[in-house]
C-alpha cells in the first residue's frame, strides 16, 4: 500500500513513487476518468491511527511474503479478484479499525477459478456503500465531491494493447456486482448500481474540474448535500422505480439523478447521459510526456 497525496492522486502528471507508478491509475486520475470522493467528518484520531497501523502491518506481511493472515488466506500479494484494493481497504477497517460487522468477502474456496472468484470479489463501489453505512452508524457525517474528468487529454497508456486516448474512455462509475456488471458502457440498470449512484448524488456537495483554458481548478456547489438517512431513503425509492422501469423498457424519464446527469429510460441507459464536457485543454496539459509518467 502506497500513500499518495490526494492532490497528486487526482491532478498531478508526475508521481513521487517513481517508475512503477502508472499515469491515470496511481496519479493523475482525472485525466483518465471522473472520481467521486466521499468526505467523512468526526472520525476520532485513534481510529485513523489504527488504520495506519494496519496498512503498515500489511506492507510488512507483503515484504516477508506471509502466506496466511487473519485478513487473507493466501500469500499477501496483489490479486485482482482475491486481494484487490477494495478488499484491502475493507480489511483495514474490519481488522484495523475493528469494524467487526463489516462484510469483507473471501474467494478462498474459488481462488483458482477466475469466473467463480469474480462472484466472490470485493468491488470498490460496493465496499464504499458498506463503509458509508458503518460510518453513519457511528455518527460520522458525510458528503460527496465529484472530481470531473479532464475531457481533452489525448494521452494513451503505452501499457494497454488497444491504444485509446484518455478523453475517449468511459467513466464507468459503478459497479457493485450485479447481473449487469459486465454491461456495455453506461448500461447499468440493476437496482444496486442505481442505488449506489443515486446515493452519492444525493450526498453531493461540490463539483471540482480543471478549466482547460486557464489550467486552474473550478469549484461548483452542487446544492444537494442531503443528510445520509434522507439520501438513502430517496435513493432506495428512485432506484426501485427506475430499475423496474428499465427492465420493462418503459419509455419515460427516470426519477433518480447521478453525478453524470439524469438516467434516461428512452435509450435503456441506467447510468445517465454523457459526462459534461469541459473546455478544450492547453497542449501542455492535454498529454503527460513519457518522462513525467515514469514510462
C-alpha positions, 0 to 999 in steps of 0.5 A, a space after each residue: 500500500 502506497 500513500 499518495 497525496 490526494 492532490 497528486 492522486 487526482 491532478 498531478 502528471 508526475 508521481 513521487 513513487 517513481 517508475 512503477 507508478 502508472 499515469 491515470 491509475 496511481 496519479 493523475 486520475 482525472 485525466 483518465 476518468 471522473 472520481 467521486 470522493 466521499 468526505 467523512 467528518 468526526 472520525 476520532 484520531 485513534 481510529 485513523 491511527 489504527 488504520 495506519 497501523 494496519 496498512 503498515 502491518 500489511 506492507 510488512 506481511 507483503 515484504 516477508 511474503 506471509 502466506 496466511 493472515 487473519 485478513 487473507 488466506 493466501 500469500 499477501 500479494 496483489 490479486 485482482 479478484 482475491 486481494 484487490 484494493 477494495 478488499 484491502 481497504 475493507 480489511 483495514 477497517 474490519 481488522 484495523 479499525 475493528 469494524 467487526 460487522 463489516 462484510 469483507 468477502 473471501 474467494 478462498 474456496 474459488 481462488 483458482 477459478 477466475 469466473 467463480 472468484 469474480 462472484 466472490 470479489 470485493 468491488 470498490 463501489 460496493 465496499 464504499 456503500 458498506 463503509 458509508 453505512 458503518 460510518 453513519 452508524 457511528 455518527 460520522 457525517 458525510 458528503 460527496 465531491 465529484 472530481 470531473 474528468 479532464 475531457 481533452 487529454 489525448 494521452 494513451 497508456 503505452 501499457 494497454 494493447 488497444 491504444 485509446 486516448 484518455 478523453 475517449 474512455 468511459 467513466 464507468 462509475 459503478 459497479 457493485 456486482 450485479 447481473 449487469 456488471 459486465 454491461 456495455 458502457 453506461 448500461 447499468 440498470 440493476 437496482 444496486 448500481 442505481 442505488 449506489 449512484 443515486 446515493 452519492 448524488 444525493 450526498 453531493 456537495 461540490 463539483 471540482 474540474 480543471 478549466 482547460 483554458 486557464 489550467 486552474 481548478 473550478 469549484 461548483 456547489 452542487 446544492 444537494 448535500 442531503 443528510 445520509 438517512 434522507 439520501 438513502 431513503 430517496 435513493 432506495 425509492 428512485 432506484 426501485 422505480 427506475 430499475 423496474 422501469 428499465 427492465 420493462 423498457 418503459 419509455 419515460 424519464 427516470 426519477 433518480 439523478 447521478 453525478 453524470 446527469 439524469 438516467 434516461 429510460 428512452 435509450 435503456 441507459 441506467 447510468 445517465 447521459 454523457 459526462 459534461 464536457 469541459 473546455 478544450 485543454 492547453 497542449 501542455 496539459 492535454 498529454 503527460 510526456 513519457 518522462 513525467 509518467 515514469 514510462 
